[in-house]
Amino acid sequence: MKILLFLPELFLLLGALVLFNLSVAGADGRKARLTALLFAAVAAVAALACLGQQGTIFFEALRMDFFSQLVKLILALGLVAVLVIGRELKDIADGVRPEYYLFMLCSVVGLMMLVSSAELLTLFMALELSSYCLYLMVPMRDDRKGLRIQMEAAVKYVIFGVVASGIMLFGMSYLFALSGTTHLPEMVPVLAGMLDNPAVLVGIVMVMAGFFYKLAIFPFHFWVPDVYQGASNETTTFIASLPKIAAAAMLIKISTLAAPGAGTGTLVTLLTMLAVISMFYGNLSALVQTDIKRMLGFSGIAHAGFILVGVLTLDVMGYAAALYYATGYVVMSLACFLVICNVSRAGENVKIEDLSGLYRRAPLLALVLAVGLFALAGIPPFVGFMGKFFLLTSALQQGHLALVILAAINTAIAIYYYLSVVRVVYTAEPESRPAIGLNLPTRTLGVALVLIIIALGVLPGMALDTAAMAVRSLG
């Protein structure tokens, strides 16, 4: 029965194996896409069926609990959505598409292993598996048009990623030296009584650095604008969504190392500073962007700061709010990138002015983008509003009044630039831009994303309770 614990990973690995054979056989991109989509859908069904499965495998290196199974389900569903959004792969050469999908599935396997990791070296290997697949996907953008920005983006992505991984590995050596074990369940009770030791806090923060990088929290954010702009629209869709939920989940998991006992004041102060700087830096930088992907990249830094607000509470409800918000952020990002991928006619980057009069050219896309941006801005009744409400309430209950005020200021800043895009979409004239036709899968996914954004915002209770139950399963 233990096979049920990692059934989604097995299906994705099987899919990767099939894609490898398709690559060797020189199959076309359409066959590779259908194969990837089939195995992703099966993995999503398997993740749903295995939601209640718990246990350990591989000598307790991987621990499957409700928390990891829930995040794996979100990852599998997100993968299906990413594959539907990027079904045309307009800017990826047909000859390398089997490899492209192979790396994508392997990256998700790495993310699934990451959220199930109960041992430091397994955690590191899972993170690297996911990261190196992404490093390879970024430069696969077609350069037949003379574009070289994907190469620059890939180099920056690798360099900053290696630095972050090195810092995390160094932090792991601290925790191992202090606890005498690399297994997290054994490490927690040992470190709980040593939180007043600066070396413990330094080790925890350095381990968190690897996830700060994935989540793009200041000062590990430098790769974001260039990678978002340099990678193809489909690759950016993936980078902006799935790794974020996995990174948020692991930040929650690692922060539980510091939750028990006293002596966490320094850690909370540090996380508070990072959250505030991330929010202000991301939002103020997003104000002046003209490229929609760069704007979403900078705003993603600000949203990472909001997720950190829930983490720094070191409280179950704060963690649950962070997981709820991260899930909502994935859905909101997918909605925005669905529009970007369809507005882009040949895979080029989309400027904000390119969205002029979108409500006439493609009314459904305009609606999806408006709902996604309203939600990201934190306007009710969408999931972004409820997510921020839960995060700020949790922070306020822990006495972080100044942080709540600064977060509210940032929400006001974000409303300005998000609504500026909506104004362009609904009030500007389309000029000579052509209408945009949508196929059935795209229309279906667009409607589904809108409904999810509204449903999570109007009826947040079940989602928040589920997130809280998942967090409690970590104990």
C-alpha positions as CSV (number, residue, x, y, z in Angstrom):
1,M,0.0,0.0,0.0
2,K,3.0,2.3,0.4
3,I,2.9,2.9,-3.4
4,L,-0.1,5.1,-2.8
5,L,2.1,7.5,-0.8
6,F,3.9,8.7,-3.9
7,L,1.6,7.7,-6.7
8,P,1.5,11.2,-8.3
9,E,5.3,11.3,-8.5
10,L,5.3,7.8,-10.1
11,F,2.9,8.9,-12.8
12,L,4.9,12.1,-13.5
13,L,8.1,10.1,-13.6
14,L,6.5,7.6,-16.0
15,G,5.4,10.5,-18.1
16,A,8.9,11.9,-18.1
17,L,10.2,8.5,-19.3
18,V,7.7,8.4,-22.1
19,L,8.7,12.0,-23.1
20,F,12.3,11.0,-23.1
21,N,11.6,8.2,-25.5
22,L,9.5,10.6,-27.7
23,S,12.5,12.9,-27.7
24,V,14.8,10.2,-28.8
25,A,12.3,9.2,-31.5
26,G,12.1,12.8,-32.7
27,A,8.3,13.1,-32.1
28,D,6.6,16.4,-32.8
29,G,5.5,18.9,-30.2
30,R,1.8,18.0,-30.4
31,K,2.3,14.4,-29.4
32,A,4.6,15.5,-26.6
33,R,2.1,18.0,-25.3
34,L,-0.8,15.5,-25.3
35,T,1.5,13.0,-23.5
36,A,2.5,15.5,-20.8
37,L,-1.1,16.6,-20.4
38,L,-2.3,13.0,-20.0
39,F,0.2,12.1,-17.3
40,A,-0.4,15.4,-15.5
41,A,-4.1,14.8,-15.4
42,V,-3.6,11.3,-14.2
43,A,-1.2,12.6,-11.5
44,A,-3.8,15.1,-10.4
45,V,-6.4,12.3,-10.1
46,A,-3.9,10.2,-8.2
47,A,-3.0,13.1,-5.9
48,L,-6.7,13.5,-5.1
49,A,-7.2,9.8,-4.4
50,C,-4.1,9.7,-2.1
51,L,-5.0,12.8,-0.1
52,G,-5.7,10.8,3.0
53,Q,-2.6,8.6,2.8
54,Q,0.1,9.1,5.4
55,G,3.4,7.4,6.2
56,T,7.1,7.5,5.5
57,I,9.1,5.9,2.7
58,F,12.8,5.6,1.6
59,F,14.1,5.2,5.2
60,E,11.9,8.1,6.4
61,A,13.5,10.5,4.0
62,L,10.1,11.4,2.7
63,R,7.2,11.8,5.1
64,M,3.7,12.0,3.5
65,D,1.1,13.7,5.7
66,F,-2.0,15.7,4.9
67,F,0.1,18.8,4.5
68,S,2.4,17.4,1.8
69,Q,-0.5,15.5,0.1
70,L,-2.6,18.7,-0.1
71,V,0.3,20.7,-1.6
72,K,1.0,17.9,-4.1
73,L,-2.6,18.0,-5.2
74,I,-2.3,21.8,-5.7
75,L,0.9,21.2,-7.7
76,A,-0.7,18.6,-9.9
77,L,-3.7,20.7,-10.7
78,G,-1.5,23.7,-11.3
79,L,0.6,21.7,-13.7
80,V,-2.5,20.8,-15.7
81,A,-3.5,24.4,-15.8
82,V,0.0,25.5,-17.0
83,L,-0.1,22.9,-19.7
84,V,-3.4,24.1,-21.0
85,I,-2.3,27.8,-20.8
86,G,0.9,27.0,-22.7
87,R,-0.7,24.6,-25.2
88,E,0.7,26.4,-28.2
89,L,4.2,27.0,-27.0
90,K,4.5,29.8,-29.5
91,D,8.1,30.7,-28.7
92,I,9.5,27.2,-28.2
93,A,10.9,25.5,-31.3
94,D,8.9,22.4,-32.2
95,G,12.1,20.2,-32.2
96,V,12.8,20.7,-28.5
97,R,9.2,20.5,-27.2
98,P,9.5,16.9,-25.9
99,E,12.5,17.9,-23.9
100,Y,10.7,21.0,-22.7
101,Y,7.8,19.0,-21.3
102,L,10.2,16.4,-19.9
103,F,11.9,19.1,-17.8
104,M,8.6,20.5,-16.7
105,L,7.3,17.2,-15.4
106,C,10.7,16.5,-13.7
107,S,10.6,19.9,-12.1
108,V,7.2,19.2,-10.6
109,V,8.4,15.8,-9.3
110,G,11.2,17.7,-7.6
111,L,8.6,20.1,-6.0
112,M,6.5,17.2,-4.8
113,M,9.5,15.5,-3.3
114,L,10.5,18.8,-1.7
115,V,7.2,19.3,0.2
116,S,7.4,15.7,1.4
117,S,11.0,15.9,2.5
118,A,11.7,15.0,6.1
119,E,15.4,14.9,5.8
120,L,17.8,17.8,5.0
121,L,19.8,16.2,2.2
122,T,16.6,14.9,0.5
123,L,15.2,18.4,0.8
124,F,18.3,19.8,-0.9
125,M,18.3,17.3,-3.7
126,A,14.6,17.7,-4.4
127,L,15.1,21.5,-4.6
128,E,18.0,21.1,-7.0
129,L,16.1,18.7,-9.2
130,S,13.3,21.2,-9.5
131,S,15.6,24.2,-10.0
132,Y,18.0,22.7,-12.6
133,C,15.0,21.7,-14.8
134,L,13.9,25.3,-14.7
135,Y,17.4,26.5,-15.5
136,L,17.2,24.4,-18.6
137,M,13.8,25.6,-19.6
138,V,14.5,29.3,-19.6
139,P,17.1,29.4,-22.5
140,M,14.9,27.1,-24.6
141,R,13.0,30.2,-25.9
142,D,13.3,30.3,-29.6
143,D,16.2,32.6,-30.8
144,R,15.2,32.6,-34.5
145,K,14.1,36.2,-34.0
146,G,17.4,37.3,-32.8
147,L,16.4,37.4,-29.2
148,R,19.2,36.7,-26.7
149,I,17.6,37.9,-23.5
150,Q,16.7,34.3,-22.7
151,M,20.4,33.5,-22.4
152,E,21.1,36.4,-20.1
153,A,18.0,35.5,-18.0
154,A,19.2,31.9,-17.8
155,V,22.7,32.9,-16.6
156,K,21.3,35.2,-13.9
157,Y,18.8,32.5,-12.8
158,V,21.6,29.9,-12.5
159,I,24.1,32.2,-10.7
160,F,21.6,33.5,-8.1
161,G,20.2,30.0,-7.7
162,V,23.6,28.5,-7.0
163,V,24.4,31.2,-4.5
164,A,21.1,30.6,-2.7
165,S,21.6,26.8,-2.7
166,G,25.1,27.3,-1.3
167,I,23.8,29.4,1.5
168,M,21.1,26.9,2.3
169,L,23.6,24.0,2.3
170,F,25.8,25.9,4.7
171,G,22.8,26.5,7.0
172,M,22.0,22.8,6.9
173,S,25.6,22.0,8.1
174,Y,24.9,24.3,11.1
175,L,21.7,22.5,12.0
176,F,23.3,19.1,11.5
177,A,26.3,20.0,13.7
178,L,24.0,21.3,16.5
179,S,21.4,18.6,16.4
180,G,23.4,15.6,15.3
181,T,20.8,14.5,12.8
182,T,19.5,15.4,9.4
183,H,16.0,14.1,10.0
184,L,13.6,16.9,10.7
185,P,11.3,15.0,13.2
186,E,14.4,14.2,15.3
187,M,15.9,17.7,14.9
188,V,12.8,19.7,16.0
189,P,12.8,18.6,19.7
190,V,16.6,19.0,19.9
191,L,16.6,22.5,18.5
192,A,13.5,23.6,20.4
193,G,15.6,23.9,23.5
194,M,18.4,25.7,21.8
195,L,16.6,28.6,20.2
196,D,18.6,31.1,22.3
197,N,21.7,29.9,20.6
198,P,22.6,32.3,17.7
199,A,24.0,29.5,15.7
200,V,20.6,27.8,15.6
201,L,18.8,30.9,14.3
202,V,21.6,31.5,11.7
203,G,21.2,27.9,10.5
204,I,17.4,28.2,10.2
205,V,17.6,31.5,8.4
206,M,20.3,30.2,6.0
207,V,18.2,27.1,5.2
208,M,15.2,29.4,4.6
209,A,17.4,31.4,2.1
210,G,16.8,28.6,-0.5
211,F,13.1,29.2,-0.3
212,F,13.5,33.0,-0.1
213,Y,15.1,32.6,-3.5
214,K,12.2,30.5,-5.0
215,L,9.6,32.8,-3.5
216,A,11.6,35.9,-4.6
217,I,11.8,37.5,-1.2
218,F,14.3,40.4,-0.7
219,P,17.3,40.2,-1.0
220,F,17.0,37.0,-3.1
221,H,14.8,38.7,-5.7
222,F,17.3,40.0,-8.3
223,W,16.6,37.3,-10.8
224,V,12.9,38.0,-11.0
225,P,12.4,40.8,-13.6
226,D,15.0,39.6,-16.0
227,V,13.9,35.9,-15.9
228,Y,10.3,36.8,-16.2
229,Q,11.1,39.0,-19.2
230,G,13.7,36.7,-20.8
231,A,11.9,33.4,-20.5
232,S,9.1,32.5,-22.8
233,N,5.5,33.4,-21.7
234,E,4.8,29.7,-21.0
235,T,7.9,29.2,-18.9
236,T,7.2,32.3,-16.9
237,T,3.7,31.0,-16.3
238,F,5.3,28.0,-14.7
239,I,8.0,29.8,-12.7
240,A,5.5,32.4,-11.4
241,S,3.1,29.8,-10.0
242,L,4.1,26.2,-9.0
243,P,7.5,26.8,-7.4
244,K,5.9,29.6,-5.3
245,I,3.4,27.3,-3.6
246,A,6.1,24.7,-2.9
247,A,8.5,27.4,-1.5
248,A,5.7,28.8,0.7
249,A,4.9,25.3,2.0
250,M,8.6,24.7,2.8
251,L,9.0,28.0,4.6
252,I,6.1,27.0,6.8
253,K,7.6,23.6,7.4
254,I,11.0,25.0,8.2
255,S,9.6,27.7,10.5
256,T,8.0,25.1,12.6
257,L,11.6,24.3,13.8
258,A,11.5,27.6,15.6
259,A,7.9,27.6,16.7
260,P,8.2,25.7,20.0
261,G,9.7,27.6,23.0
262,A,11.1,31.0,23.5
263,G,14.1,32.7,21.9
264,T,12.5,33.4,18.5
265,G,12.4,37.2,18.8
266,T,15.5,37.7,16.6
267,L,14.1,35.4,13.9
268,V,10.7,37.2,13.9
269,T,12.4,40.6,13.7
270,L,14.5,39.5,10.8
271,L,11.4,38.0,8.9
272,T,9.5,41.2,9.6
273,M,12.2,43.3,8.1
274,L,12.3,41.1,5.0
275,A,8.5,41.1,4.7
276,V,8.3,44.9,4.8
277,I,11.2,45.5,2.4
278,S,9.9,42.9,0.0
279,M,6.4,44.6,0.0
280,F,7.7,48.1,-0.6
281,Y,10.4,47.2,-3.1
282,G,8.1,45.0,-5.1
283,N,5.2,47.4,-5.2
284,L,7.2,50.6,-5.8
285,S,9.1,48.9,-8.6
286,A,5.9,47.6,-10.2
287,L,4.6,51.1,-10.4
288,V,6.9,52.1,-13.3
289,Q,6.8,49.0,-15.4
290,T,5.5,48.9,-19.0
291,D,6.1,45.2,-19.6
292,I,3.2,43.2,-18.0
293,K,5.5,40.3,-17.1
294,R,8.0,42.5,-15.4
295,M,5.1,44.2,-13.5
296,L,3.8,40.8,-12.4
297,G,7.3,39.8,-11.4
298,F,7.9,42.8,-9.2
299,S,4.4,42.5,-7.7
300,G,5.2,38.8,-7.0
301,I,8.0,40.1,-4.7
302,A,5.5,42.1,-2.8
303,H,3.1,39.2,-2.5
304,A,6.0,37.0,-1.2
305,G,6.3,39.6,1.5
306,F,2.7,39.2,2.4
307,I,3.1,35.4,2.6
308,L,6.0,36.0,5.0
309,V,3.6,38.0,7.2
310,G,1.8,34.7,7.9
311,V,5.0,32.7,8.4
312,L,6.5,35.1,10.9
313,T,3.6,34.8,13.3
314,L,4.9,31.3,14.1
315,D,1.3,30.4,14.7
316,V,-1.0,27.7,13.2
317,M,-3.5,30.2,11.9
318,G,-0.8,32.4,10.5
319,Y,0.7,29.4,8.7
320,A,-2.8,28.4,7.5
321,A,-3.4,32.0,6.2
322,A,0.0,31.9,4.4
323,L,-0.9,28.6,2.7
324,Y,-4.3,29.9,1.8
325,Y,-2.8,33.1,0.3
326,A,-0.1,31.2,-1.6
327,T,-2.7,29.0,-3.1
328,G,-4.8,31.9,-4.1
329,Y,-1.8,33.7,-5.5
330,V,-1.1,30.7,-7.8
331,V,-4.7,30.8,-9.1
332,M,-4.5,34.6,-9.6
333,S,-1.2,34.4,-11.4
334,L,-2.5,31.6,-13.7
335,A,-5.4,33.8,-14.6
336,C,-3.1,36.7,-15.6
337,F,-0.7,34.5,-17.6
338,L,-3.6,32.9,-19.4
339,V,-4.4,36.3,-20.8
340,I,-0.7,37.1,-21.6
341,C,-0.1,33.8,-23.5
342,N,-3.2,34.4,-25.6
343,V,-2.7,38.1,-26.3
344,S,0.8,37.4,-27.4
345,R,0.4,36.4,-31.1
346,A,3.9,34.9,-31.7
347,G,5.3,34.5,-28.2
348,E,6.6,38.0,-27.9
349,N,6.4,39.9,-24.6
350,V,3.3,41.8,-23.9
351,K,3.3,45.5,-23.1
352,I,0.6,47.0,-21.0
353,E,-0.4,49.2,-24.0
354,D,-0.9,45.9,-26.0
355,L,-3.9,45.3,-23.8
356,S,-5.7,48.4,-25.0
357,G,-9.4,47.7,-25.7
358,L,-9.0,44.0,-24.9
359,Y,-12.7,44.0,-23.8
360,R,-13.7,44.4,-27.4
361,R,-11.1,42.0,-28.9
362,A,-11.7,39.2,-26.4
363,P,-14.3,39.9,-23.7
364,L,-13.6,36.7,-21.8
365,L,-9.9,37.4,-21.6
366,A,-10.6,40.9,-20.4
367,L,-12.9,39.6,-17.7
368,V,-10.3,36.9,-16.6
369,L,-7.6,39.6,-16.4
370,A,-9.8,42.0,-14.6
371,V,-10.8,39.4,-12.0
372,G,-7.2,38.3,-11.6
373,L,-5.9,41.8,-11.1
374,F,-8.7,42.8,-8.8
375,A,-7.9,39.8,-6.7
376,L,-4.1,40.5,-6.7
377,A,-4.9,44.1,-5.6
378,G,-6.8,42.7,-2.6
379,I,-10.3,44.0,-3.6
380,P,-13.3,42.1,-2.2
381,P,-14.9,39.7,-2.7
382,F,-12.0,37.9,-4.4
383,V,-9.5,35.5,-2.8
384,G,-6.8,38.1,-2.6
385,F,-8.8,40.2,-0.2
386,M,-9.7,37.4,2.1
387,G,-6.1,36.2,2.0
388,K,-4.7,39.5,3.1
389,F,-7.5,39.8,5.7
390,F,-6.5,36.5,7.3
391,L,-2.8,37.3,7.1
392,L,-3.1,40.7,8.7
393,T,-5.6,39.4,11.3
394,S,-3.1,36.7,12.3
395,A,-0.3,39.3,12.5
396,L,-2.4,41.6,14.6
397,Q,-3.3,38.9,17.0
398,Q,0.5,38.3,17.5
399,G,1.0,42.0,18.2
400,H,2.5,43.1,14.9
401,L,0.5,46.4,14.6
402,A,3.2,48.4,12.8
403,L,3.6,45.5,10.3
404,V,-0.1,45.5,9.6
405,I,-0.2,49.2,9.0
406,L,2.7,49.0,6.5
407,A,1.1,46.1,4.8
408,A,-2.1,48.1,4.4
409,I,-0.2,51.0,2.9
410,N,1.3,48.5,0.4
411,T,-2.2,47.3,-0.5
412,A,-3.1,50.8,-1.4
413,I,0.0,51.2,-3.6
414,A,-0.8,47.9,-5.4
415,I,-4.4,48.9,-6.1
416,Y,-3.1,51.8,-8.2
417,Y,-1.0,49.9,-10.7
418,Y,-3.3,46.9,-10.9
419,L,-6.3,49.1,-11.7
420,S,-4.2,51.1,-14.2
421,V,-4.0,47.9,-16.2
422,V,-7.7,47.3,-15.9
423,R,-8.3,50.9,-17.1
424,V,-6.3,50.2,-20.2
425,V,-8.2,47.0,-20.9
426,Y,-11.7,48.5,-20.5
427,T,-11.4,52.2,-21.4
428,A,-8.8,52.5,-24.1
429,E,-9.6,51.9,-27.8
430,P,-8.2,48.7,-29.5
431,E,-6.9,50.9,-32.4
432,S,-5.9,48.5,-35.2
433,R,-5.3,45.4,-33.0
434,P,-7.1,42.3,-34.2
435,A,-9.7,40.3,-32.3
436,I,-8.4,37.2,-30.4
437,G,-10.0,33.9,-31.0
438,L,-10.1,31.3,-28.1
439,N,-10.4,27.6,-28.3
440,L,-12.6,25.5,-26.0
441,P,-9.9,24.5,-23.4
442,T,-8.8,28.1,-23.0
443,R,-12.3,29.3,-22.5
444,T,-13.1,26.5,-20.1
445,L,-9.9,27.2,-18.0
446,G,-10.6,30.9,-18.0
447,V,-14.1,30.5,-16.6
448,A,-12.8,27.9,-14.1
449,L,-10.1,30.3,-12.8
450,V,-12.6,33.1,-12.4
451,L,-14.9,30.9,-10.5
452,I,-12.2,29.6,-8.2
453,I,-11.0,33.1,-7.5
454,I,-14.5,34.2,-6.5
455,A,-15.4,31.0,-4.7
456,L,-12.2,31.1,-2.5
457,G,-13.0,34.7,-1.7
458,V,-16.7,34.4,-1.0
459,L,-16.5,31.0,0.9
460,P,-13.1,31.0,2.4
461,G,-14.0,29.0,5.5
462,M,-13.6,25.5,4.1
463,A,-10.3,26.4,2.4
464,L,-8.8,28.0,5.5
465,D,-10.0,25.1,7.7
466,T,-8.4,22.7,5.3
467,A,-5.1,24.7,5.4
468,A,-5.2,24.7,9.2
469,M,-5.7,21.0,9.3
470,A,-2.8,20.5,6.9
471,V,-0.5,22.7,9.1
472,R,-1.5,20.8,12.2
473,S,-0.6,17.5,10.5
474,L,3.0,18.7,10.6
475,G,3.2,18.4,14.3
